[in-house]
Amino acid sequence: MSEITVQEAKEIIAQEIENLARRNKEPEWMTRIRNKALEAFERAPHRDPIISEEELLQFIAKPEIEGLPAHIESLDDLPPEMKALLDRLGISEVEQKYIAGLAVQTDTGVIYNEFLKEWEKKGLIVLPMEEAVRRYPDVVKKHFLQMFQADESKLTAYHTAVWNGGIFLYVKEGLKVPFPLHLFFLIQESALAQAPHIIIIAEPNSEFHLIEGCTAPVLVKHSLHLDMTEAYIGDGARAQLTVLQNWPEYVHTRPMTRARIGKGARFINTTVGLGTGRSNIANPKYWVDENGYVELNGIILGQKDWYVDLGGEMYLRGRGAAGINASKAVIMDESTVITRGVIRAEAPKTKGHISCDALLMSDRAVMETYPGLVSRVDDAELSHEAAIGKIREEELFYLMSRGLSEEKATQLIVKGFLEPMLKDIPMEFLVEIRKIIELAVSGGM
């Protein structure tokens, strides 16, 4: 395909905006936001270290991956290698349908449970984002794109123009949801890009745990995934977000997450990156008010020649605010993993800690870590630690002397290294995560 110009890309995006507005029966104010983002796309800077501007324009012109089946109606239609992987993981047929993107045939692909309808009466609202735009326009308008600017970069402009799918989660004041919300969302196949938009609103003193995805759909048809999450955690609220990713190797992922944490509130965000795709670059940002607490946990499994660059900026702007940015990476083959964390203490009595641990499984694997601590007050407590190493020979020798093969001993050490980060993940997901780790370590992925 010949290279396309920015103007040609804008024409393609403009047509997609028209398609989305018509299909979603979208209010005019949302379509205006999309069109403003389209205008910003041309002037917005492009700073991605992996995807050049020329490649981005090519993704827009031809977003889908060649070689994937156009129509998948049953598990029998999956490519043999994909079906074999699901079988090796020991995943049930029902769950295989979810993972392959076959379980739900709705306009937006959100699995919406009758059970949740009963909870809506109590103040828990979980909706496809397109539906939320229509049913709760004032609430969505008040929060949509309040922590991002469309013209920050070409990727934010592109997302804002063509966003599709995603989740709207609202928990009313004082409501404590006693069960984890296991939400799977699939992207409309006809969309120009994978660009789900997620808005989370936790009113004061509410509680919830949202688990986003299981392993991501195997049949991702797009070469670029651009999700955006905006979380508003009210005073005294307790919120937990767990994101489980297993992207195919041909997908570039660019998750964008930002959150405001109110006074005395707690927000724990854990991402388990079992398959990071060809490249995964993210730099979430958190603003923490007085006595608020944010915890960012990351588990990274680097494979093949994948490139992972994960950051995290915390702004401790209220007295007594605290934050932890912790990551554990297992880096194999020729993959590169970079971790960057920045904590900025802007108020008295604030505390922050950055921790980066990596296990190198190959002489060709690369790990880099860049912690940043910035204090604007004289009584903040900020610290960081980093450790990069390989599996010790004496550990392997000990386990093998107890009858384990080298492969099984290696798997056990890797799982033990990652296990502390998995403490809050439900057991049904843990089983699958451990199997994926085993397969990856043994070269079975």
Secondary structure as the mmCIF struct_conf table of DSSP 4:
data_model
#
loop_
_struct_conf.conf_type_id
_struct_conf.id
_struct_conf.beg_label_comp_id
_struct_conf.beg_label_asym_id
_struct_conf.beg_label_seq_id
_struct_conf.end_label_comp_id
_struct_conf.end_label_asym_id
_struct_conf.end_label_seq_id
HELX_RH_AL_P HELX_RH_AL_P1 VAL A 6 ARG A 23
TURN_TY1_P TURN_TY1_P1 ASN A 24 LYS A 25
HELX_RH_AL_P HELX_RH_AL_P2 GLU A 28 ARG A 43
BEND BEND1 ALA A 44 ALA A 44
BEND BEND2 PRO A 49 ILE A 51
HELX_RH_AL_P HELX_RH_AL_P3 GLU A 53 ALA A 61
BEND BEND3 LYS A 62 LYS A 62
STRN STRN1 GLU A 64 GLU A 64
HELX_LH_PP_P HELX_LH_PP_P1 ILE A 65 ILE A 65
TURN_TY1_P TURN_TY1_P2 GLU A 66 GLY A 67
BEND BEND4 LEU A 68 LEU A 68
BEND BEND5 ALA A 70 ALA A 70
BEND BEND6 SER A 74 SER A 74
HELX_RH_3T_P HELX_RH_3T_P1 LEU A 75 ASP A 77
BEND BEND7 LEU A 78 LEU A 78
HELX_RH_AL_P HELX_RH_AL_P4 PRO A 80 ARG A 88
TURN_TY1_P TURN_TY1_P3 LEU A 89 GLY A 90
HELX_RH_AL_P HELX_RH_AL_P5 GLU A 93 ALA A 100
TURN_TY1_P TURN_TY1_P4 GLY A 101 GLY A 101
BEND BEND8 ALA A 103 ALA A 103
BEND BEND9 THR A 106 THR A 108
STRN STRN2 VAL A 110 VAL A 110
HELX_RH_AL_P HELX_RH_AL_P6 GLU A 114 GLU A 120
TURN_TY1_P TURN_TY1_P5 LYS A 121 GLY A 123
STRN STRN3 LEU A 124 PRO A 128
HELX_RH_AL_P HELX_RH_AL_P7 MET A 129 ARG A 135
BEND BEND10 TYR A 136 TYR A 136
HELX_RH_AL_P HELX_RH_AL_P8 PRO A 137 HIS A 143
TURN_TY1_P TURN_TY1_P6 PHE A 144 LEU A 145
BEND BEND11 GLN A 146 MET A 147
HELX_RH_3T_P HELX_RH_3T_P2 ALA A 150 GLU A 152
HELX_RH_AL_P HELX_RH_AL_P9 LYS A 154 VAL A 162
STRN STRN4 ILE A 167 VAL A 171
TURN_TY1_P TURN_TY1_P7 GLU A 173 GLY A 174
STRN STRN5 LYS A 176 LYS A 176
BEND BEND12 PHE A 179 PHE A 179
STRN STRN6 LEU A 181 LEU A 183
STRN STRN7 PHE A 185 PHE A 185
TURN_TY1_P TURN_TY1_P8 GLU A 189 SER A 190
BEND BEND13 ALA A 191 ALA A 193
STRN STRN8 GLN A 194 GLN A 194
STRN STRN9 HIS A 197 ALA A 202
TURN_TY1_P TURN_TY1_P9 PRO A 204 ASN A 205
STRN STRN10 GLU A 207 GLU A 212
BEND BEND14 CYS A 214 THR A 215
HELX_LH_PP_P HELX_LH_PP_P2 ALA A 216 PRO A 217
TURN_TY1_P TURN_TY1_P10 VAL A 218 LEU A 219
STRN STRN11 HIS A 222 HIS A 222
BEND BEND15 SER A 223 SER A 223
STRN STRN12 LEU A 224 HIS A 225
STRN STRN13 MET A 228 ILE A 233
TURN_TY1_P TURN_TY1_P11 ASP A 235 GLY A 236
STRN STRN14 ARG A 238 TRP A 247
TURN_TY1_P TURN_TY1_P12 GLU A 249 TYR A 250
STRN STRN15 HIS A 252 THR A 253
STRN STRN16 MET A 256 ILE A 261
TURN_TY1_P TURN_TY1_P13 LYS A 263 GLY A 264
STRN STRN17 ARG A 266 THR A 276
BEND BEND16 ARG A 278 ARG A 278
STRN STRN18 SER A 279 ALA A 282
STRN STRN19 LYS A 285 VAL A 288
TURN_TY1_P TURN_TY1_P14 GLU A 290 ASN A 291
STRN STRN20 TYR A 293 GLY A 302
TURN_TY1_P TURN_TY1_P15 LYS A 304 ASP A 305
STRN STRN21 TYR A 307 LEU A 310
STRN STRN22 GLU A 313 LEU A 316
BEND BEND17 GLY A 318 GLY A 318
TURN_TY1_P TURN_TY1_P16 ARG A 319 GLY A 320
STRN STRN23 ALA A 322 ILE A 331
TURN_TY1_P TURN_TY1_P17 ASP A 333 GLU A 334
STRN STRN24 THR A 336 ALA A 345
BEND BEND18 ALA A 347 ALA A 347
TURN_TY1_P TURN_TY1_P18 PRO A 348 LYS A 349
STRN STRN25 LYS A 351 LEU A 360
BEND BEND19 SER A 362 SER A 362
TURN_TY1_P TURN_TY1_P19 ASP A 363 ARG A 364
STRN STRN26 VAL A 366 SER A 375
BEND BEND20 ARG A 376 ASP A 379
STRN STRN27 GLU A 381 LYS A 390
HELX_RH_AL_P HELX_RH_AL_P10 GLU A 393 SER A 401
TURN_TY1_P TURN_TY1_P20 ARG A 402 GLY A 403
HELX_RH_AL_P HELX_RH_AL_P11 GLU A 406 LEU A 418
HELX_RH_3T_P HELX_RH_3T_P3 GLU A 419 LEU A 422
TURN_TY1_P TURN_TY1_P21 LYS A 423 ASP A 424
BEND BEND21 ILE A 425 ILE A 425
HELX_RH_AL_P HELX_RH_AL_P12 MET A 427 VAL A 441
TURN_TY1_P TURN_TY1_P22 SER A 442 GLY A 443
#
